[in-house]
Amino acid sequence: MEVCTGHAQLLDLAQAVDRTMKEFRLETFYTEPSFHVSLAWCVGDLTGQMEECIQEMQRLIDDHEEGPFLLRLDCVELRCSTGNKTFRFPLEP
């Protein structure tokens, strides 16, 4: 899902990181960054096993295409994946 609110602030942060990368003569990440949230991901192609869940999530998103909406998920852990690193944050019940 694409980030709508706060895009300018996220772009400012990405540009600050890019400036630092350039100072160390390293490549920057993206010329046109895309700020988004992945609601689900897995290693490998598990489309067959996940088909029902994928359809349900797609219906939810399709029903709210016209604007922002509240999404609540029952989760025990939050994972943030960036580059080749994944950070895990256990959630309290």
Secondary structure, DSSP 4 states (H G I P E B T S, - for coil): -B--TTHHHHHHHHHHHHHHHHHTT---S-SS---B--S---SS--HHHHHHHHHHHHHHHHTTTTS--------SEEEEEETTEEEEEE---
